[in-house]
């Protein structure tokens, strides 16, 4: 048997792919964004709100003009409609060594007390076509269905159909478990997760024999994260100005760099950041970075670790984000 913590990034969960480019989408003013409306169950509180998603885009990313090639566009981020709220679903963003791993995307759902249920259902629906075109995939098997979610004293028990346990090697199995755990623990009142399949609590999961003899937490799936992991902003979300960026990292001497690029690939800002711990441990970071851009457009939030030898960027992780001028 193997335990959840045994996964290393050397395991090929999915084929490595080219780092996401800042193409596709449109430019224009941000527009007004009303506050999200939500009425969660008292036992499942929403955390700090995410920025609004970026503007809607073609199903095929190559169908739309790039941010830099469409100067006359007036598209703006899609405001969260009244009576809806934003939740996160966690998928897999491909990349090179040290850069592939879990990534958050936003989903707008009707206001409901069952926000945890809605978030898991959003996860099971999988990435959109546009997200798939940008190397975002899911290890959750097709046909997986949510049968129920209950929360008691910070532990969410999630009941899934038999399809969720089927197929895949150990890396795929651990990734799908991690996707569910991260999706549920976005809510600050959910600390850990117990898995059921068709109503039966699992202590050993799938033919791979993954041990689930206790409720599992994000810490059990930390090996699914890239070396530098940005949790906020979510992929494709508006980043705000100044940009507020949070996450965690395991890098040499806890230092790394954050850059913001416009739609044409021009570097708007590139500065050092520091995590609370480094070199063999994951430390958190929470930074605010102002930038200057003439008009709203899609760009790239890039995090990377300069090589100790010559400063060459390593563990590059690119997040497509919606940039806006300072208000």
RADANOR-V674841 format. One record per residue. N is the residue number from 0. RES is the residue in three letters. OMEGA is omega as a letter, one per 30 degrees, with the letter a starting at -180 (* if undefined). NEAR is the number of other ideal C-beta (glycine too) atoms within 10 Angstrom. Layout:
# RADANOR-V674841
n=N res=RES omega=OMEGA near=NEAR
n=N res=RES omega=OMEGA near=NEAR
This chain:
# RADANOR-V674841
n=0 res=UNK omega=l near=10
n=1 res=UNK omega=l near=13
n=2 res=UNK omega=a near=14
n=3 res=UNK omega=a near=23
n=4 res=UNK omega=a near=14
n=5 res=UNK omega=a near=14
n=6 res=UNK omega=l near=23
n=7 res=UNK omega=a near=8
n=8 res=UNK omega=l near=18
n=9 res=UNK omega=l near=8
n=10 res=UNK omega=a near=15
n=11 res=UNK omega=l near=11
n=12 res=UNK omega=l near=24
n=13 res=UNK omega=a near=17
n=14 res=UNK omega=l near=9
n=15 res=UNK omega=a near=14
n=16 res=UNK omega=a near=15
n=17 res=UNK omega=l near=10
n=18 res=UNK omega=a near=17
n=19 res=UNK omega=l near=23
n=20 res=UNK omega=a near=13
n=21 res=UNK omega=l near=25
n=22 res=UNK omega=a near=19
n=23 res=UNK omega=l near=22
n=24 res=UNK omega=a near=26
n=25 res=UNK omega=a near=26
n=26 res=UNK omega=l near=28
n=27 res=UNK omega=a near=19
n=28 res=UNK omega=a near=13
n=29 res=UNK omega=a near=20
n=30 res=UNK omega=a near=15
n=31 res=UNK omega=a near=7
n=32 res=UNK omega=a near=15
n=33 res=UNK omega=l near=10
n=34 res=UNK omega=l near=10
n=35 res=UNK omega=l near=19
n=36 res=UNK omega=l near=13
n=37 res=UNK omega=l near=20
n=38 res=UNK omega=a near=11
n=39 res=UNK omega=l near=19
n=40 res=UNK omega=a near=15
n=41 res=UNK omega=a near=8
n=42 res=UNK omega=a near=16
n=43 res=UNK omega=a near=20
n=44 res=UNK omega=l near=13
n=45 res=UNK omega=l near=18
n=46 res=UNK omega=l near=12
n=47 res=UNK omega=a near=8
n=48 res=UNK omega=l near=13
n=49 res=UNK omega=l near=22
n=50 res=UNK omega=a near=21
n=51 res=UNK omega=l near=23
n=52 res=UNK omega=l near=23
n=53 res=UNK omega=a near=27
n=54 res=UNK omega=l near=23
n=55 res=UNK omega=a near=12
n=56 res=UNK omega=l near=22
n=57 res=UNK omega=l near=15
n=58 res=UNK omega=l near=11
n=59 res=UNK omega=a near=12
n=60 res=UNK omega=a near=20
n=61 res=UNK omega=a near=10
n=62 res=UNK omega=a near=11
n=63 res=UNK omega=l near=22
n=64 res=UNK omega=l near=16
n=65 res=UNK omega=a near=20
n=66 res=UNK omega=a near=28
n=67 res=UNK omega=a near=17
n=68 res=UNK omega=a near=13
n=69 res=UNK omega=a near=17
n=70 res=UNK omega=a near=14
n=71 res=UNK omega=a near=7
n=72 res=UNK omega=l near=18
n=73 res=UNK omega=l near=13
n=74 res=UNK omega=l near=21
n=75 res=UNK omega=l near=21
n=76 res=UNK omega=l near=22
n=77 res=UNK omega=l near=16
n=78 res=UNK omega=l near=17
n=79 res=UNK omega=a near=22
n=80 res=UNK omega=l near=13
n=81 res=UNK omega=a near=10
n=82 res=UNK omega=l near=11
n=83 res=UNK omega=l near=17
n=84 res=UNK omega=l near=23
n=85 res=UNK omega=l near=21
n=86 res=UNK omega=a near=29
n=87 res=UNK omega=l near=22
n=88 res=UNK omega=a near=28
n=89 res=UNK omega=l near=27
n=90 res=UNK omega=a near=24
n=91 res=UNK omega=l near=24
n=92 res=UNK omega=a near=27
n=93 res=UNK omega=l near=20
n=94 res=UNK omega=a near=22
n=95 res=UNK omega=a near=15
n=96 res=UNK omega=l near=13
n=97 res=UNK omega=a near=18
n=98 res=UNK omega=a near=23
n=99 res=UNK omega=l near=25
n=100 res=UNK omega=a near=24
n=101 res=UNK omega=l near=23
n=102 res=UNK omega=l near=30
n=103 res=UNK omega=l near=25
n=104 res=UNK omega=a near=21
n=105 res=UNK omega=l near=21
n=106 res=UNK omega=l near=19
n=107 res=UNK omega=a near=16
n=108 res=UNK omega=l near=18
n=109 res=UNK omega=l near=11
n=110 res=UNK omega=a near=16
n=111 res=UNK omega=l near=17
n=112 res=UNK omega=a near=14
n=113 res=UNK omega=a near=14
n=114 res=UNK omega=l near=23
n=115 res=UNK omega=l near=27
n=116 res=UNK omega=a near=20
n=117 res=UNK omega=a near=21
n=118 res=UNK omega=l near=25
n=119 res=UNK omega=l near=25
n=120 res=UNK omega=l near=18
n=121 res=UNK omega=l near=18
n=122 res=UNK omega=a near=26
n=123 res=UNK omega=l near=23
n=124 res=UNK omega=l near=12
n=125 res=UNK omega=l near=17
n=126 res=UNK omega=l near=21
n=127 res=UNK omega=l near=15
n=128 res=UNK omega=a near=12
n=129 res=UNK omega=l near=21
n=130 res=UNK omega=l near=22
n=131 res=UNK omega=l near=16
n=132 res=UNK omega=l near=18
n=133 res=UNK omega=l near=21
n=134 res=UNK omega=l near=22
n=135 res=UNK omega=a near=22
n=136 res=UNK omega=l near=18
n=137 res=UNK omega=l near=22
n=138 res=UNK omega=l near=20
n=139 res=UNK omega=a near=25
n=140 res=UNK omega=l near=19
n=141 res=UNK omega=l near=10
n=142 res=UNK omega=l near=11
n=143 res=UNK omega=a near=20
n=144 res=UNK omega=l near=12
n=145 res=UNK omega=l near=19
n=146 res=UNK omega=l near=13
n=147 res=UNK omega=l near=12
n=148 res=UNK omega=l near=23
n=149 res=UNK omega=a near=14
n=150 res=UNK omega=l near=19
n=151 res=UNK omega=l near=9
n=152 res=UNK omega=l near=8
n=153 res=UNK omega=l near=14
n=154 res=UNK omega=l near=17
n=155 res=UNK omega=l near=26
n=156 res=UNK omega=a near=16
n=157 res=UNK omega=a near=23
n=158 res=UNK omega=a near=19
n=159 res=UNK omega=l near=24
n=160 res=UNK omega=a near=16
n=161 res=UNK omega=a near=13
n=162 res=UNK omega=a near=15
n=163 res=UNK omega=a near=27
n=164 res=UNK omega=a near=21
n=165 res=UNK omega=l near=15
n=166 res=UNK omega=l near=14
n=167 res=UNK omega=l near=18
n=168 res=UNK omega=a near=13
n=169 res=UNK omega=a near=17
n=170 res=UNK omega=l near=20
n=171 res=UNK omega=a near=20
n=172 res=UNK omega=l near=25
n=173 res=UNK omega=l near=28
n=174 res=UNK omega=a near=25
n=175 res=UNK omega=l near=25
n=176 res=UNK omega=l near=26
n=177 res=UNK omega=l near=26
n=178 res=UNK omega=l near=23
n=179 res=UNK omega=a near=26
n=180 res=UNK omega=a near=26
n=181 res=UNK omega=l near=24
n=182 res=UNK omega=a near=27
n=183 res=UNK omega=a near=26
n=184 res=UNK omega=l near=22
n=185 res=UNK omega=l near=20
n=186 res=UNK omega=a near=23
n=187 res=UNK omega=l near=12
n=188 res=UNK omega=l near=18
n=189 res=UNK omega=a near=21
n=190 res=UNK omega=a near=15
n=191 res=UNK omega=a near=18
n=192 res=UNK omega=l near=24
n=193 res=UNK omega=a near=18
n=194 res=UNK omega=l near=23
n=195 res=UNK omega=l near=17
n=196 res=UNK omega=a near=19
n=197 res=UNK omega=l near=11
n=198 res=UNK omega=a near=8
n=199 res=UNK omega=l near=10
n=200 res=UNK omega=a near=11
n=201 res=UNK omega=l near=17
n=202 res=UNK omega=l near=12
n=203 res=UNK omega=a near=12
n=204 res=UNK omega=l near=21
n=205 res=UNK omega=l near=21
n=206 res=UNK omega=l near=13
n=207 res=UNK omega=l near=16
n=208 res=UNK omega=l near=12
n=209 res=UNK omega=a near=23
n=210 res=UNK omega=l near=16
n=211 res=UNK omega=a near=19
n=212 res=UNK omega=l near=10
n=213 res=UNK omega=l near=12
n=214 res=UNK omega=a near=16
n=215 res=UNK omega=a near=25
n=216 res=UNK omega=l near=17
n=217 res=UNK omega=a near=19
n=218 res=UNK omega=l near=11
n=219 res=UNK omega=a near=22
n=220 res=UNK omega=a near=24
n=221 res=UNK omega=l near=18
n=222 res=UNK omega=l near=17
n=223 res=UNK omega=a near=27
n=224 res=UNK omega=l near=23
n=225 res=UNK omega=a near=24
n=226 res=UNK omega=l near=22
n=227 res=UNK omega=a near=28
n=228 res=UNK omega=l near=23
n=229 res=UNK omega=l near=24
n=230 res=UNK omega=l near=19
n=231 res=UNK omega=g near=19
n=232 res=UNK omega=l near=26
n=233 res=UNK omega=l near=24
n=234 res=UNK omega=l near=23
n=235 res=UNK omega=a near=25
n=236 res=UNK omega=l near=24
n=237 res=UNK omega=a near=26
n=238 res=UNK omega=a near=23
n=239 res=UNK omega=l near=20
n=240 res=UNK omega=g near=19
n=241 res=UNK omega=a near=13
n=242 res=UNK omega=l near=23
n=243 res=UNK omega=a near=15
n=244 res=UNK omega=l near=23
n=245 res=UNK omega=l near=15
n=246 res=UNK omega=l near=23
n=247 res=UNK omega=a near=20
n=248 res=UNK omega=l near=28
n=249 res=UNK omega=a near=23
n=250 res=UNK omega=a near=25
n=251 res=UNK omega=l near=15
n=252 res=UNK omega=l near=10
n=253 res=UNK omega=a near=18
n=254 res=UNK omega=l near=14
n=255 res=UNK omega=a near=25
n=256 res=UNK omega=l near=17
n=257 res=UNK omega=l near=21
n=258 res=UNK omega=l near=19
n=259 res=UNK omega=a near=25
n=260 res=UNK omega=l near=20
n=261 res=UNK omega=a near=22
n=262 res=UNK omega=l near=26
n=263 res=UNK omega=l near=12
n=264 res=UNK omega=l near=14
n=265 res=UNK omega=a near=12
n=266 res=UNK omega=l near=12
n=267 res=UNK omega=l near=17
n=268 res=UNK omega=l near=14
n=269 res=UNK omega=a near=13
n=270 res=UNK omega=l near=10
n=271 res=UNK omega=l near=10
n=272 res=UNK omega=a near=19
n=273 res=UNK omega=l near=15
n=274 res=UNK omega=a near=22
n=275 res=UNK omega=a near=13
n=276 res=UNK omega=a near=15
n=277 res=UNK omega=a near=18
n=278 res=UNK omega=l near=10
n=279 res=UNK omega=l near=7
n=280 res=UNK omega=a near=12
n=281 res=UNK omega=l near=20
n=282 res=UNK omega=l near=15
n=283 res=UNK omega=l near=13
n=284 res=UNK omega=a near=20
n=285 res=UNK omega=a near=13
n=286 res=UNK omega=l near=16
n=287 res=UNK omega=a near=10
n=288 res=UNK omega=l near=20
n=289 res=UNK omega=l near=11
n=290 res=UNK omega=a near=20
n=291 res=UNK omega=l near=12
n=292 res=UNK omega=a near=18
n=293 res=UNK omega=a near=10
n=294 res=UNK omega=a near=17
n=295 res=UNK omega=a near=27
n=296 res=UNK omega=l near=26
n=297 res=UNK omega=l near=26
n=298 res=UNK omega=a near=27
n=299 res=UNK omega=l near=23
n=300 res=UNK omega=a near=23
n=301 res=UNK omega=l near=22
n=302 res=UNK omega=a near=26
n=303 res=UNK omega=a near=22
n=304 res=UNK omega=l near=23
n=305 res=UNK omega=l near=17
n=306 res=UNK omega=l near=12
n=307 res=UNK omega=a near=10
n=308 res=UNK omega=a near=7
n=309 res=UNK omega=l near=6
n=310 res=UNK omega=l near=9
n=311 res=UNK omega=a near=10
n=312 res=UNK omega=l near=14
n=313 res=UNK omega=l near=20
n=314 res=UNK omega=a near=23
n=315 res=UNK omega=l near=19
n=316 res=UNK omega=a near=28
n=317 res=UNK omega=l near=24
n=318 res=UNK omega=l near=22
n=319 res=UNK omega=a near=26
n=320 res=UNK omega=l near=26
n=321 res=UNK omega=a near=27
n=322 res=UNK omega=l near=30
n=323 res=UNK omega=l near=23
n=324 res=UNK omega=l near=14
n=325 res=UNK omega=a near=10
n=326 res=UNK omega=* near=6
